[in-house]
Amino acid sequence: TRDVTSVASASSLVVGAANVCLSGATSGVQCGGISHSFPRTLYYQYTHPQTGVKMTKGVTRLACSYARAVGGDSGAPVYRTTSNSSPYTAEAVGIVSASVVTSSGSFLHHCFSPQSEVERYTGTKTLLK
């Protein structure tokens, strides 16, 4: 476990920034670079359950990473390691929202809601050590 000592600003989530990690229920700990800077809109297609019509929907204000997330990882914490020696610490980065795959099912990247945006919309604050 790691103590969370800070929250990353959404504006710091840019391509080329330090790697982020996620700790998913299915995939475990996975790390990778930022693939799409904040604010990213992710569009996806689905079939309406009542009408059978194909629809497109967008999820806004995301950032994305090459860290591999799979089904069952939604809601997992995304973080940056700030210390690899005792005391182990991390910066809260976000919450896993979705994985993006090709039409053949190959993983491209996962997208997450930045923690600073979660705090802003919910009116809550991350508990820091």
C-alpha positions as CSV (number, residue, x, y, z in Angstrom):
1,T,0.0,0.0,0.0
2,R,1.0,3.6,-0.5
3,D,0.1,6.8,1.4
4,V,-1.5,9.4,-0.9
5,T,0.3,12.7,-0.3
6,S,-1.0,14.9,-3.2
7,V,-3.5,15.1,-6.0
8,A,-2.3,15.7,-9.6
9,S,-3.9,18.6,-11.4
10,A,-5.8,17.7,-14.5
11,S,-3.6,20.1,-16.5
12,S,-0.5,18.1,-15.6
13,L,-1.9,15.0,-17.4
14,V,-0.2,15.5,-20.7
15,V,1.6,13.3,-23.2
16,G,5.2,13.0,-22.1
17,A,4.4,13.4,-18.4
18,A,5.5,10.9,-15.8
19,N,4.0,7.4,-16.1
20,V,0.8,6.6,-14.2
21,C,-0.2,3.3,-12.7
22,L,-3.5,1.7,-12.0
23,S,-4.4,-1.0,-9.4
24,G,-7.2,-2.9,-11.0
25,A,-9.3,-5.7,-9.5
26,T,-8.8,-7.8,-12.7
27,S,-5.5,-6.6,-14.1
28,G,-3.6,-5.9,-10.9
29,V,-0.9,-3.1,-11.0
30,Q,-0.2,-1.8,-14.6
31,C,1.8,1.2,-15.5
32,G,2.3,3.3,-18.7
33,G,2.7,6.7,-20.2
34,I,-0.1,9.3,-20.9
35,S,-1.5,8.5,-24.4
36,H,-4.0,11.4,-24.6
37,S,-3.8,14.6,-22.7
38,F,-6.6,16.1,-20.6
39,P,-9.3,17.1,-21.6
40,R,-10.1,14.1,-23.9
41,T,-13.6,13.2,-25.1
42,L,-14.1,9.4,-25.7
43,Y,-16.9,8.4,-28.1
44,Y,-18.3,5.0,-28.2
45,Q,-21.1,3.2,-30.0
46,Y,-23.7,1.0,-28.5
47,T,-27.1,-0.5,-29.5
48,H,-30.1,0.9,-27.8
49,P,-31.7,-2.0,-25.8
50,Q,-35.3,-1.1,-26.7
51,T,-35.0,0.1,-30.2
52,G,-32.0,-1.8,-31.5
53,V,-30.8,1.5,-33.1
54,K,-27.0,2.0,-33.1
55,M,-26.1,5.1,-31.0
56,T,-23.0,7.2,-30.3
57,K,-22.3,8.7,-26.9
58,G,-19.4,10.7,-25.5
59,V,-17.7,10.9,-22.2
60,T,-15.9,14.1,-21.6
61,R,-13.0,15.5,-19.5
62,L,-10.8,12.4,-19.5
63,A,-7.1,11.7,-19.8
64,C,-5.8,8.4,-21.2
65,S,-2.8,6.1,-20.5
66,Y,-1.1,3.1,-22.0
67,A,-1.4,1.3,-18.7
68,R,-3.5,-1.8,-19.5
69,A,-7.0,-1.9,-17.9
70,V,-9.5,-4.7,-18.6
71,G,-13.1,-5.5,-17.8
72,G,-13.6,-5.3,-14.1
73,D,-11.1,-2.6,-13.6
74,S,-13.5,0.4,-13.8
75,G,-13.3,2.5,-10.7
76,A,-9.7,1.5,-10.0
77,P,-7.3,4.1,-8.6
78,V,-4.8,5.7,-11.0
79,Y,-1.7,7.1,-9.3
80,R,1.9,8.2,-9.8
81,T,4.5,6.7,-7.5
82,T,6.3,9.5,-5.6
83,S,8.5,7.2,-3.4
84,N,9.7,3.6,-3.9
85,S,11.3,3.4,-0.4
86,S,9.6,3.5,3.0
87,P,7.4,5.4,3.5
88,Y,5.9,4.4,0.1
89,T,3.9,7.3,-1.3
90,A,1.8,8.2,-4.3
91,E,0.0,11.1,-6.0
92,A,-3.7,10.5,-6.7
93,V,-4.2,10.9,-10.5
94,G,-7.7,9.6,-11.2
95,I,-10.2,6.8,-11.5
96,V,-10.4,4.2,-14.4
97,S,-13.4,4.9,-16.6
98,A,-12.9,2.8,-19.8
99,S,-10.6,0.8,-22.0
100,V,-10.2,1.5,-25.7
101,V,-9.7,-1.5,-28.0
102,T,-9.5,-2.0,-31.7
103,S,-12.4,-3.7,-33.6
104,S,-10.5,-7.0,-33.2
105,G,-10.2,-6.5,-29.5
106,S,-6.6,-5.4,-29.2
107,F,-5.9,-3.0,-26.3
108,L,-5.0,0.6,-27.2
109,H,-5.2,2.6,-23.9
110,H,-7.5,3.2,-20.9
111,C,-9.1,6.5,-20.1
112,F,-9.7,7.8,-16.6
113,S,-11.4,10.7,-14.8
114,P,-8.8,12.9,-13.3
115,Q,-9.0,13.0,-9.5
116,S,-9.0,16.8,-9.5
117,E,-12.1,16.7,-11.7
118,V,-13.8,14.1,-9.5
119,E,-13.2,16.4,-6.5
120,R,-14.5,19.5,-8.4
121,Y,-17.7,17.8,-9.5
122,T,-18.5,16.0,-6.3
123,G,-17.4,18.7,-3.9
124,T,-15.2,16.2,-2.0
125,K,-11.5,16.1,-1.2
126,T,-9.0,13.3,-1.3
127,L,-7.8,12.2,2.1
128,L,-4.1,12.9,2.2
129,K,-1.4,11.6,4.6
